[in-house]
Amino acid sequence: MTILNDLASSLGQRNENANRAVADRVQADLSLLDEIAGGLSASNVKLVGDCAEVFTMIAEHSPQAVAPYLPHLIPLLNSKNGRVRWESMHALAFTARHVPATMAELLPVLMDTVRRDPAVIVPRYALEALGEYAATGPQAAQAVFPFLVEALQIAGGRHAGVAIDGMAKAVQADPSLAAQVIDIAQRFKASDTAVVRSAARRALKQLDSGTSRRNG
C-alpha cells in the first residue's frame, strides 16, 4: 500500500487534514518523499496538488530535505492548474536559500510569473522565493533588486509588501542597497494598504537596527 492512498484526494476529502497527517509521517521518515515525488507525475491533477502540498509542508521545516526533489517540482510551476502552481512555488520559496544556483537559473521564470500569472498567490510566492534568494549573497541581491523595484508597481502595487520584504532581505546580503531601501520604505510607510505599511515599517526598523549595530 502506498502512502499516496492516504492523501486527501484519494480519501475524497476537501480539507488539508489528510495531507497534514501524511506530511507528519513523511517528516518522521523522509525516505517517504520518494513516494510523494512519484505522485507529482500522476495524471490525477488533484493528487499532484496533494503531493505538492506535502512538499510545501515538509519544506517549511526541512527545506534541505526537499531541495533534491526540486527537479520534480520545477516543471509544475507552469501547470495549468492554479493549486499545483501555487503549492510548487510555495515549496520553492521555502527552499530558495538552500539552492542559490537553481534560483539563479530560474530568475527569468520567476520574474515572468510575477508579471503574468493571473493568480494572486502564485506571484506572491514567486516574490518570496526571489527575496529568499536575494539574501544568499551580494551577487544574488544585485540581480534581484531591480526586479523587486519593478514589482512595486506590478498589478497595481498588489505585491508591494512582499517586494519590500524582499528588499530588506537583499540588504542583509548587500548593505550597499540600504539607502535605496530606506528611501522606498519611507515612501510606502503611509500606504493605504495595511500589509504594505507594515512591510515598509518593518524594513525601516530592521535597517535602523542594522545601522545602530554597525555604528556601535
TIFI-427274 format. One line per 4 residues: number of its first residue (from 1); their letters; for each residue x, y, z of N, C-alpha, C. Coordinates in Angstrom, 3 decimals. Each point is the difference from the previous one (the first is absolute). Layout:
// residues N
NUM> a> X/Y/Z/X/Y/Z/X/Y/Z  ...
END
This chain:
// residues 216
1> mtil> 0.850/-1.194/0.000/-0.850/1.194/0.000/0.887/1.246/0.000  -0.283/0.932/-0.867/0.804/1.207/-0.094/-0.575/1.114/0.862  0.869/0.868/0.455/-0.431/1.125/0.822/-0.891/0.952/-0.785  0.060/-0.069/-1.336/-0.854/0.852/-0.830/-1.480/-0.291/0.230
5> ndla> -0.303/-1.198/0.438/-1.399/-0.367/0.253/-0.583/0.720/1.206  0.860/0.591/0.807/-0.457/0.695/1.201/-0.131/1.504/-0.203  0.248/0.477/-1.211/-0.141/1.421/-0.280/-1.464/0.393/-0.166  -0.267/1.286/0.101/-1.381/0.492/0.025/-0.808/-0.439/-1.211
9> sslg> 0.569/0.153/-1.189/-0.762/-0.347/-1.205/-0.294/-1.488/-0.067  0.905/-0.826/0.509/-0.231/-1.451/0.006/-1.103/-0.377/0.968  -0.146/0.796/1.060/-1.008/-0.279/1.021/-1.303/0.756/-0.244  -0.030/0.813/-1.043/-1.199/0.778/-0.293/-0.215/1.160/0.945
13> qrne> 1.074/0.513/0.606/-0.108/1.125/0.932/0.330/1.308/-0.702  -0.552/1.096/0.514/0.215/1.307/-0.613/0.824/0.941/0.860  0.395/-0.418/1.179/0.851/0.852/0.839/1.406/-0.593/0.034  0.883/0.666/0.735/1.407/-0.411/-0.009/0.339/-1.008/1.097
17> nanr> -0.986/-0.434/0.759/0.297/-0.842/1.157/0.740/-1.278/-0.372  -0.468/-0.670/-1.044/0.649/-1.241/-0.405/1.423/0.268/-0.476  0.176/1.059/-0.758/1.340/0.334/-0.485/0.930/0.386/1.140  -0.552/0.673/1.002/0.802/0.351/1.170/0.444/-1.262/0.739
21> avad> -0.909/-0.983/0.113/0.355/-1.251/0.660/1.086/-0.739/-0.777  -0.109/0.022/-1.329/1.031/-0.620/-0.831/1.330/0.738/0.177  -0.046/1.320/0.023/1.221/0.779/0.178/0.673/-0.315/1.330  -0.795/-0.216/1.037/0.567/-0.357/1.301/0.730/-1.337/-0.088
25> rvqa> -0.577/-0.945/-0.729/0.654/-1.303/-0.177/1.294/0.148/-0.806  -0.066/0.820/-1.039/1.183/0.208/-0.834/1.092/0.712/0.792  -0.386/0.948/0.819/0.984/0.719/0.813/0.748/-0.966/0.913  -0.691/-1.018/0.472/0.622/-0.993/0.870/0.852/-0.997/-0.769
29> dlsl> -0.253/-0.133/-1.313/0.765/-0.921/-0.852/0.128/0.636/-1.378  1.044/0.811/-0.168/0.138/0.787/-1.224/0.229/-0.843/-1.244  0.286/-1.274/0.166/0.126/-0.871/-1.175/-1.335/-0.133/-0.734  -1.100/0.288/0.700/-1.322/-0.068/-0.629/-0.200/1.101/-1.035
33> ldei> 0.891/0.984/-0.012/-0.092/1.042/-1.023/0.131/-0.586/-1.406  0.661/-1.127/-0.131/0.103/-0.641/-1.318/-1.384/-0.352/-0.543  -0.863/-0.523/0.879/-1.361/-0.343/-0.429/-0.799/1.254/-0.344  0.160/1.034/0.814/-0.712/1.247/-0.271/0.465/0.588/-1.327
37> aggl> 1.294/-0.058/-0.256/0.531/0.507/-1.270/-0.576/-0.780/-1.179  -0.198/-1.290/0.177/-0.604/-0.804/-1.063/-1.394/0.471/-0.347  -0.727/0.485/1.003/-1.357/0.482/-0.238/-0.062/1.300/-0.771  1.105/0.721/-0.083/0.005/1.263/-0.737/-0.171/-0.184/-1.502
41> sasn> 0.207/-1.210/-0.478/-0.173/-0.276/-1.430/-1.305/-0.741/-0.296  -0.888/-0.053/0.973/-1.274/-0.703/-0.179/-0.888/0.742/-0.998  -0.918/-0.732/-0.603/-0.947/0.620/-0.937/-1.127/0.718/0.737  -0.224/-0.360/1.256/-1.033/0.612/0.825/0.527/1.311/0.576
45> vklv> -0.488/1.144/-0.498/0.556/1.288/0.401/-0.249/0.283/1.479  -1.076/-0.539/0.558/-0.241/0.193/1.433/1.058/-0.712/0.820  0.392/-1.180/-0.441/1.057/-0.743/0.693/1.332/0.739/-0.128  0.271/0.545/-1.165/1.222/0.785/-0.196/0.009/1.189/0.968
49> gdca> -1.131/0.679/0.129/-0.095/1.117/0.925/0.221/-0.417/1.439  -0.540/-1.161/0.367/0.217/-0.513/1.352/1.479/-0.262/0.261  0.664/-0.617/-0.966/1.422/-0.306/0.162/0.827/1.279/0.086  -0.330/0.985/-0.814/0.705/1.283/0.069/-0.235/0.664/1.357
53> evft> -1.221/-0.141/0.527/-0.299/0.584/1.305/0.823/-0.672/1.095  0.158/-1.305/-0.077/0.832/-0.696/0.985/1.439/0.500/-0.079  0.510/0.204/-1.217/1.342/0.541/-0.133/0.097/1.381/0.648  -1.024/0.823/-0.154/-0.006/1.316/0.639/0.051/-0.142/1.513
57> miae> -0.804/-0.897/0.530/-0.040/-0.209/1.441/1.354/-0.466/0.538  0.669/-0.864/-0.733/1.314/-0.474/0.431/1.043/1.102/-0.170  -0.073/0.732/-1.111/0.990/1.046/-0.276/-0.016/1.093/1.048  -1.148/0.250/0.605/-0.089/1.051/1.017/0.942/-0.274/1.167
61> hspq> 0.180/-1.278/0.336/0.828/-0.368/1.149/1.305/-0.694/-0.393  0.030/-0.632/-1.158/1.185/-0.751/-0.428/0.327/0.324/-1.460  0.315/1.258/-0.294/0.227/0.385/-1.396/1.118/-0.782/-0.680  1.031/-0.347/0.766/1.112/-0.719/-0.606/-0.400/-1.403/-0.440
65> avap> -1.011/-0.563/0.666/-0.482/-1.319/-0.395/-0.769/0.064/-1.310  -0.633/1.141/-0.254/-0.807/0.161/-1.210/0.855/0.409/-1.195  1.114/0.661/0.250/0.836/0.530/-1.081/0.320/-1.023/-1.101  0.342/-1.247/0.332/0.315/-0.963/-1.069/-1.190/-0.339/-0.893
69> ylph> -1.201/0.310/0.454/-1.203/-0.341/-0.769/-0.496/1.159/-0.858  0.703/1.122/0.034/-0.437/1.141/-0.801/-0.089/-0.303/-1.497  0.851/-0.866/-0.560/-0.175/-0.336/-1.419/-1.374/-0.585/-0.325  -0.659/-0.585/1.011/-1.362/-0.518/-0.200/-1.040/1.114/0.125
73> lipl> 0.297/0.996/0.815/-0.960/1.071/0.270/0.077/1.138/-1.014  1.186/0.309/-0.459/0.180/1.164/-0.874/-0.847/-0.070/-1.270  -0.112/-1.157/-0.675/-0.861/-0.027/-1.192/-1.455/0.341/0.296  -0.419/-0.188/1.249/-1.386/0.261/0.372/-0.286/1.484/0.184
77> lnsk> 1.053/0.828/-0.016/-0.216/1.449/0.096/-0.781/0.516/-1.200  -0.026/-0.778/-1.076/-0.741/0.377/-1.209/-1.303/-0.783/-0.162  -0.416/-0.687/1.047/-1.239/-0.783/-0.078/-1.197/0.895/-0.323  -0.955/-0.540/-0.699/-1.234/0.735/-0.275/-0.884/0.091/1.242
81> ngrv> 0.274/-0.846/0.976/-0.797/-0.023/1.224/0.573/0.975/1.026  -0.816/0.932/0.458/0.469/1.023/0.918/0.535/-0.550/1.296  -0.690/-0.988/0.564/0.456/-0.543/1.281/1.354/-0.682/-0.143  0.208/-0.720/-1.078/1.286/-0.664/-0.228/1.105/1.050/-0.107
85> rwes> -0.283/1.088/-0.717/1.001/1.057/-0.149/0.339/0.618/1.351  -1.025/0.337/0.786/0.304/0.729/1.227/0.685/-0.883/1.037  -0.370/-1.284/0.075/0.670/-0.876/0.963/1.452/-0.238/-0.413  0.244/-0.167/-1.298/1.369/-0.204/-0.479/0.842/1.249/0.247
89> mhal> -0.585/1.162/-0.252/0.723/1.252/0.220/0.235/0.241/1.490  -0.963/-0.383/0.822/0.152/0.178/1.444/1.137/-0.866/0.523  0.061/-1.234/-0.469/1.096/-0.885/0.391/1.345/0.577/-0.430  0.034/0.576/-1.198/1.228/0.629/-0.473/0.391/1.184/0.881
93> afta> -0.978/0.798/0.408/0.285/1.157/0.846/0.643/-0.422/1.318  -0.490/-1.082/0.585/0.575/-0.484/1.248/1.416/-0.539/-0.195  0.299/-0.447/-1.208/1.267/-0.689/-0.278/1.047/0.923/-0.602  -0.394/1.173/-0.447/0.830/0.844/-0.862/1.386/0.304/0.568
97> rhvp> 0.106/0.258/1.285/1.305/0.362/0.568/1.010/-1.139/-0.095  -0.494/-1.210/-0.156/0.874/-1.167/-0.006/0.405/-0.434/-1.398  -0.543/0.668/-1.022/0.291/-0.398/-1.383/0.296/1.233/-0.857  0.994/0.799/0.369/0.246/1.240/-0.734/0.305/-0.213/-1.481
101> atma> 0.709/-1.065/-0.342/0.316/-0.239/-1.416/-1.275/-0.269/-0.796  -0.894/-0.781/0.572/-1.283/-0.272/-0.655/-0.813/1.273/-0.135  -0.014/0.814/1.055/-0.763/1.246/-0.034/0.544/0.948/-1.060  1.324/0.049/-0.160/0.580/0.871/-1.014/-0.512/-0.369/-1.389
105> ellp> -0.132/-1.295/-0.258/-0.501/-0.456/-1.295/-1.483/0.299/-0.168  -0.727/0.041/1.117/-1.453/0.190/-0.057/-0.432/1.463/-0.010  0.932/0.926/0.135/-0.378/1.411/0.102/-0.958/0.452/-1.103  0.282/-0.290/-1.276/-0.937/0.448/-1.042/-1.392/-0.598/0.159
109> vlmd> -0.056/-1.260/0.417/-1.293/-0.666/0.185/-0.784/0.661/1.122  0.675/0.274/1.114/-0.688/0.585/1.151/-0.448/1.426/-0.291  0.832/0.754/-0.671/-0.380/1.365/-0.350/-1.196/0.007/-0.944  0.008/-0.902/-0.966/-1.125/-0.089/-0.929/-1.271/-0.409/0.728
113> tvrr> 0.134/-0.869/0.999/-1.157/-0.417/0.803/-0.617/1.190/0.715  0.836/0.829/0.592/-0.515/1.177/0.718/-0.704/0.950/-0.961  0.541/0.136/-1.186/-0.581/0.930/-0.977/-1.289/-0.521/-0.617  -0.103/-1.318/-0.175/-1.054/-0.515/-0.873/-0.980/-0.987/0.628
117> dpav> 0.354/-0.636/1.113/-0.895/-1.023/0.531/-1.311/0.633/0.450  -1.146/-0.530/-0.442/-1.284/0.621/0.328/-0.420/-0.190/1.455  0.597/-0.967/0.669/-0.346/-0.225/1.406/0.637/1.085/0.861  -0.502/0.154/1.210/0.576/0.960/0.938/1.132/-0.632/0.789
121> ivpr> -0.215/-1.229/0.451/0.927/-0.601/0.952/1.262/-0.535/-0.656  -0.066/-0.416/-1.267/1.187/-0.537/-0.665/1.083/1.073/-0.142  -0.330/1.203/-0.508/1.016/1.056/-0.045/0.545/0.359/1.378  -0.847/-0.060/1.006/0.464/0.301/1.361/1.093/-0.972/0.422
125> yale> -0.239/-1.298/-0.232/1.011/-0.982/0.386/1.248/0.122/-0.865  -0.174/0.371/-1.262/1.161/0.220/-0.865/0.862/1.141/0.546  -0.640/1.073/0.443/0.736/1.113/0.595/0.660/-0.406/1.315  -0.680/-0.815/0.786/0.618/-0.492/1.235/1.256/-0.798/-0.324
129> alge> -0.079/-0.836/-1.043/1.167/-0.781/-0.414/1.134/0.921/-0.431  -0.323/1.041/-0.744/1.017/0.950/-0.449/0.646/0.716/1.189  -0.797/0.372/0.979/0.541/0.643/1.193/0.931/-0.915/0.774  -0.390/-1.271/0.113/0.857/-0.962/0.695/1.313/-0.189/-0.747
133> yaat> -0.078/-0.052/-1.314/1.222/-0.126/-0.801/0.874/1.237/0.151  -0.615/1.166/0.032/0.759/1.248/0.127/0.835/0.036/1.268  -0.423/-0.722/1.015/0.718/-0.009/1.274/1.233/-0.894/-0.015  0.237/-0.729/-1.095/1.084/-0.983/-0.010/1.367/0.594/-0.313
137> gpqa> 0.058/1.228/-0.499/1.299/0.600/-0.289/-0.138/1.268/-0.805  1.069/0.806/-0.055/-0.074/1.278/-0.719/-0.381/-0.147/-1.468  0.522/-1.007/-0.670/-0.316/-0.168/-1.418/-1.482/-0.267/-0.194  -0.559/-0.861/0.857/-1.431/-0.290/-0.080/-0.817/1.247/0.314
141> aqav> 0.414/0.737/1.019/-0.726/1.216/0.385/-0.027/1.007/-1.147  1.142/0.183/-0.650/0.072/0.951/-1.102/-0.822/-0.474/-1.201  -0.063/-1.308/-0.212/-0.759/-0.535/-1.133/-1.503/0.163/0.202  -0.445/-0.158/1.234/-1.436/0.000/0.300/-0.534/1.404/0.255
145> fpfl> 0.819/0.869/0.570/-0.501/1.285/0.492/-0.745/0.828/-1.052  0.528/0.163/-1.218/-0.741/0.824/-0.977/-1.394/-0.541/-0.285  -0.131/-1.321/0.028/-1.322/-0.562/-0.251/-0.928/0.246/1.186  0.532/-0.045/1.218/-0.834/0.296/1.167/-0.529/1.431/-0.074
149> veal> 0.817/0.896/-0.520/-0.454/1.385/-0.202/-1.122/0.021/-1.038  0.174/-0.730/-1.077/-1.063/-0.089/-1.017/-1.276/-0.567/0.597  0.149/-0.983/0.875/-1.167/-0.689/0.566/-0.854/0.907/0.878  0.556/1.131/0.432/-0.795/0.946/0.796/-1.220/0.485/-0.768
153> qiag> 0.083/0.014/-1.332/-1.069/0.547/-0.828/-0.801/-1.074/-0.731  0.494/-1.228/-0.027/-0.694/-1.061/-0.732/-1.364/-0.264/0.636  -0.979/-0.240/-0.847/-1.367/-0.284/0.461/-0.511/1.111/0.917  0.293/1.254/-0.367/-0.484/1.121/0.785/0.585/0.086/1.389
157> grha> 1.194/-0.566/0.177/0.642/0.038/1.316/-0.479/-1.070/0.950  -0.720/-0.992/-0.523/-0.564/-1.057/0.845/1.077/-0.746/0.788  1.200/-0.106/-0.588/1.061/-0.792/0.626/1.064/0.860/0.673  -0.295/1.274/0.216/1.013/0.919/0.521/0.528/-0.434/1.366
161> gvai> -0.864/-0.502/0.850/0.439/-0.415/1.330/1.018/-1.121/-0.062  -0.255/-0.988/-0.840/0.929/-1.125/-0.136/1.298/0.484/-0.633  -0.110/0.918/-0.958/1.194/0.534/-0.642/0.881/0.735/1.007  -0.598/0.788/0.879/0.782/0.730/1.003/0.638/-0.972/0.984
165> dgma> -0.724/-1.032/0.396/0.599/-1.029/0.854/1.222/-0.605/-0.684  -0.118/-0.253/-1.307/1.133/-0.551/-0.744/1.173/0.956/-0.042  -0.282/1.297/-0.144/1.076/0.996/0.003/0.748/-0.007/1.327  -0.736/-0.110/1.090/0.646/-0.035/1.315/0.920/-1.216/0.116
169> kavq> -0.403/-1.116/-0.593/0.861/-1.187/0.006/1.226/0.213/-0.881  -0.176/0.709/-1.108/1.135/0.292/-0.879/1.060/0.819/0.735  -0.443/0.915/0.856/0.946/0.832/0.756/0.837/-0.854/0.949  -0.572/-1.084/0.491/0.767/-0.899/0.865/1.254/-0.500/-0.721
173> adps> -0.129/-0.230/-1.306/1.114/-0.520/-0.787/0.870/1.103/-0.579  -0.591/1.167/-0.249/0.734/1.110/-0.608/-0.437/1.311/0.647  0.676/0.402/1.079/-0.381/1.224/0.709/0.044/1.259/-0.859  0.685/-0.046/-1.139/0.055/1.191/-0.857/-1.375/0.372/-0.548
177> laaq> -0.959/-0.922/0.084/-1.358/0.253/-0.475/-0.858/0.707/1.044  0.527/0.170/1.203/-0.813/0.496/1.115/-0.612/1.362/-0.281  0.767/0.912/-0.554/-0.516/1.357/-0.220/-1.187/-0.016/-0.947  0.064/-0.812/-1.050/-1.121/-0.086/-0.939/-1.229/-0.579/0.677
181> vidi> 0.211/-1.019/0.830/-1.139/-0.636/0.671/-0.620/0.960/1.013  0.818/0.745/0.701/-0.531/0.990/0.948/-0.862/1.013/-0.736  0.469/0.471/-1.129/-0.759/0.977/-0.784/-1.343/-0.567/-0.437  0.022/-1.233/-0.471/-1.239/-0.647/-0.455/-0.940/-0.232/1.179
185> aqrf> 0.537/-0.506/1.101/-0.841/-0.283/1.169/-0.614/1.276/0.560  0.752/1.083/-0.037/-0.543/1.281/0.463/-1.198/0.413/-0.844  0.066/-0.269/-1.297/-1.095/0.382/-0.905/-1.236/-0.856/0.211  0.196/-1.223/0.476/-1.124/-0.918/0.130/-0.493/-0.165/1.439
189> kasd> 0.641/0.644/0.961/-0.383/-0.241/1.394/-1.364/0.583/0.346  -0.532/0.885/-0.865/-1.338/0.544/0.213/-0.975/-0.516/-1.062  0.307/-1.145/-0.572/-0.860/-0.581/-1.034/-1.416/-0.217/0.516  -0.962/0.052/-0.911/-1.387/-0.277/0.365/-0.220/-1.474/0.296
193> tavv> 0.933/-0.845/-0.394/-0.136/-1.450/0.182/0.775/-0.434/1.233  -0.694/-0.660/0.924/0.604/-0.335/1.296/1.231/-0.879/-0.144  -0.062/-1.009/-0.877/1.141/-0.913/-0.113/1.225/0.711/-0.572  -0.232/0.986/-0.858/1.117/0.761/-0.565/0.590/0.915/1.066
197> rsaa> -0.875/0.679/0.755/0.482/0.845/1.109/0.849/-0.823/0.965  -0.508/-1.184/0.340/0.716/-0.850/0.963/1.361/-0.414/-0.543  0.055/-0.375/-1.282/1.271/-0.410/-0.593/0.992/1.153/-0.010  -0.471/1.193/-0.359/0.887/1.168/-0.048/0.536/0.332/1.388
201> rral> -0.861/-0.012/0.989/0.434/0.332/1.347/0.911/-1.084/0.571  -0.280/-1.247/-0.361/0.858/-1.111/0.425/1.401/0.159/-0.599  0.058/0.369/-1.274/1.295/0.197/-0.657/0.770/1.147/0.647  -0.695/1.106/0.284/0.670/1.140/0.622/0.531/-0.360/1.387
205> kqld> -0.766/-0.760/0.746/0.447/-0.416/1.329/1.227/-0.893/-0.104  -0.045/-0.936/-0.956/1.130/-0.905/-0.191/1.253/0.769/-0.396  -0.157/0.928/-0.927/1.155/0.741/-0.495/0.545/0.945/1.069  -0.876/0.588/0.780/0.442/0.874/1.093/0.763/-0.801/1.026
209> sgts> -0.487/-1.219/0.293/0.679/-0.875/0.944/1.366/-0.409/-0.519  0.046/-0.326/-1.312/1.278/-0.402/-0.590/1.010/1.127/0.003  -0.474/1.213/-0.275/0.903/1.163/0.031/0.533/0.240/1.401  -0.870/-0.150/0.999/0.409/0.206/1.382/1.068/-1.021/0.405
213> rrng> -0.174/-1.266/-0.448/0.978/-1.027/0.333/1.355/0.313/-0.653  -0.033/0.440/-1.269/1.255/0.291/-0.676/0.704/1.202/0.625  -0.787/0.994/0.401/0.593/1.190/0.618/0.476/-0.257/1.412  -0.651/-0.971/0.655/0.376/-0.317/1.369/1.257/-0.828/0.050
END
